[in-house]
Each structure stands twice: as structure tokens, then as C-alpha cells.
Amino acid sequence: MNPLEVLQAVKISRAAELLYWSRKSQTRLQSLPPDLIPRDLQEAYDIQLAVALLGATPHTGFKLGLTNEAAQRAADTFAPIVGRLGSLDIRRSGATIELPRHHLRIVEAEVIFELGTDLSAAHGPFSEQRVRRV
């Protein structure tokens, strides 16, 4: 690993540790320190993966966001984004969620589709008809 790659790995690790600590301690961060803010989407995904690995929670799936142009413009991006879902992130119908006393209380429902098998990205893009056949 060259020195720039080492610095990049340290940045990703530090950002992931801070975000993981924030989640575990239920402490809201106003933002990441300037030196830890991802410079692009790939770096953000690298940090997201590092946080998931710290949590050691079984990976369950993904969620999509910013799926329309208006939402993308509002977020100053040009493409949908993908978030990882761990098994502890998913609540089934009827579940009760307890929040800390000073936690921001908003509800954002996600619709989850459970597939019978993985869809390999190498075989994408997938149409509705192709997904039904899998």
C-alpha cells in the first residue's frame, strides 16, 4: 500500500468509527469533521461498508434512495443512492420501537421486497420480467 492509500484507509476507518460510535451511543453528530467528509460517492460507500463491518450485524439487503430526478437535485447528486440494511435495521409489521427521550421523532417507512435468491449485479440491469423469472 502506498502512503496515499494508507491515508485513505485511515480516513475511512476514522469516519466509520465515529459514525458507529454515534449510532451505538445514540449521540447525534451535526456533521463529520471536515477532514473525514467523503470527497465522492465511492468514498461514502467505502465508509458505509466500514461501519457495517464494525457492527458485525448480518447483512440483510439494501435500500434505495433518491430514485427520482427531483430528489437527486435536492440532494445535489445525479444518481440514486444505496444503503445497507443489517438484520437489526429491519422491523416486521407490528414491531415496537423505543427511542431515547431526546431523539428526533420522525417516521420514514420503507417498503421491503424479499426475494427468494440473490440478483448478481454482473447480470443486471434487471427488468420486472427478469426478476419474476429468478
C-alpha positions as CSV (number, residue, x, y, z in Angstrom):
1,M,0.0,0.0,0.0
2,N,1.4,3.4,-0.9
3,P,1.3,6.3,1.5
4,L,-1.8,7.9,-0.1
5,E,-3.7,4.6,0.1
6,V,-2.7,4.3,3.8
7,L,-4.0,7.8,4.5
8,Q,-7.2,7.0,2.6
9,A,-7.7,3.8,4.6
10,V,-7.1,5.7,7.9
11,K,-9.7,8.4,6.9
12,I,-12.3,5.7,6.1
13,S,-11.6,3.9,9.3
14,R,-11.8,7.1,11.5
15,A,-15.1,8.2,9.8
16,A,-16.6,4.7,10.3
17,E,-15.6,4.6,13.9
18,L,-17.1,8.0,14.6
19,L,-20.3,7.1,12.8
20,Y,-20.5,3.7,14.6
21,W,-19.9,5.3,18.0
22,S,-22.6,7.9,17.2
23,R,-25.1,5.2,16.4
24,K,-24.2,3.0,19.4
25,S,-24.2,5.8,21.9
26,Q,-27.3,7.4,20.3
27,T,-25.4,10.7,20.1
28,R,-26.3,12.9,17.1
29,L,-23.5,14.3,15.1
30,Q,-24.0,17.7,13.4
31,S,-21.6,16.6,10.7
32,L,-18.4,14.7,10.3
33,P,-15.2,16.7,10.9
34,P,-14.1,18.4,7.6
35,D,-11.2,16.0,7.2
36,L,-13.5,13.0,7.4
37,I,-16.2,14.1,5.0
38,P,-16.2,11.8,1.9
39,R,-15.0,13.5,-1.2
40,D,-17.2,11.5,-3.5
41,L,-19.9,8.8,-3.6
42,Q,-17.4,5.9,-3.7
43,E,-15.7,7.1,-0.6
44,A,-19.0,7.4,1.1
45,Y,-19.8,3.8,0.2
46,D,-16.4,2.7,1.5
47,I,-17.2,4.4,4.8
48,Q,-20.7,2.8,4.8
49,L,-19.1,-0.6,4.3
50,A,-16.6,0.0,7.1
51,V,-19.4,1.0,9.5
52,A,-21.3,-2.2,8.6
53,L,-18.2,-4.3,9.3
54,L,-17.7,-2.6,12.7
55,G,-21.3,-3.5,13.6
56,A,-20.8,-7.2,12.7
57,T,-24.6,-7.4,12.1
58,P,-25.6,-9.9,9.4
59,H,-26.2,-8.1,6.1
60,T,-29.8,-8.4,5.1
61,G,-30.2,-6.3,2.0
62,F,-30.1,-2.8,0.5
63,K,-32.4,0.2,0.4
64,L,-32.6,2.6,-2.5
65,G,-32.9,6.4,-2.1
66,L,-33.1,9.4,-4.3
67,T,-34.8,7.4,-7.0
68,N,-36.2,10.4,-8.9
69,E,-34.6,13.4,-10.5
70,A,-36.3,15.9,-8.2
71,A,-34.9,14.1,-5.1
72,Q,-31.5,13.9,-6.7
73,R,-31.4,17.6,-7.5
74,A,-32.5,18.4,-3.9
75,A,-29.6,16.3,-2.6
76,D,-27.2,17.8,-5.1
77,T,-26.4,14.4,-6.7
78,F,-27.1,12.8,-10.1
79,A,-28.0,9.2,-9.3
80,P,-29.9,7.0,-6.8
81,I,-28.0,6.0,-3.7
82,V,-27.9,2.7,-1.9
83,G,-27.9,2.0,1.8
84,R,-27.0,-1.3,3.5
85,L,-29.6,-2.9,5.8
86,G,-28.5,-5.1,8.6
87,S,-30.8,-7.6,10.3
88,L,-31.2,-5.3,13.3
89,D,-32.4,-2.5,11.0
90,I,-35.5,-4.3,9.9
91,R,-38.7,-4.4,11.9
92,R,-41.6,-6.6,10.9
93,S,-45.2,-5.4,11.0
94,G,-46.4,-4.7,14.5
95,A,-43.0,-4.1,15.9
96,T,-42.5,-1.6,18.7
97,I,-39.5,0.8,18.6
98,E,-38.2,2.5,21.7
99,L,-36.3,5.8,21.2
100,P,-34.2,7.8,23.6
101,R,-36.1,10.6,25.3
102,H,-34.5,13.4,23.2
103,H,-34.4,11.5,19.9
104,L,-35.8,13.3,16.8
105,R,-39.1,11.5,16.2
106,I,-39.9,11.2,12.6
107,V,-41.3,8.2,10.7
108,E,-39.9,7.1,7.4
109,A,-41.4,3.9,6.2
110,E,-39.6,1.7,3.8
111,V,-41.2,-1.0,1.7
112,I,-39.1,-4.1,1.6
113,F,-39.4,-6.8,-1.1
114,E,-37.9,-10.1,-0.1
115,L,-36.5,-12.1,-3.0
116,G,-36.0,-15.8,-3.0
117,T,-32.5,-15.5,-4.4
118,D,-29.7,-13.0,-4.8
119,L,-29.5,-11.0,-8.0
120,S,-26.0,-10.7,-9.2
121,A,-25.0,-7.2,-10.3
122,A,-23.0,-8.7,-13.1
123,H,-26.3,-9.9,-14.7
124,G,-28.1,-6.6,-14.4
125,P,-29.8,-4.4,-15.2
126,F,-33.0,-6.3,-14.3
127,S,-36.4,-5.8,-15.7
128,E,-39.5,-6.7,-13.7
129,Q,-40.0,-9.7,-16.0
130,R,-36.4,-11.0,-15.4
131,V,-36.8,-10.6,-11.6
132,R,-40.1,-12.6,-11.7
133,R,-38.2,-15.4,-13.5
134,V,-35.4,-15.7,-11.0
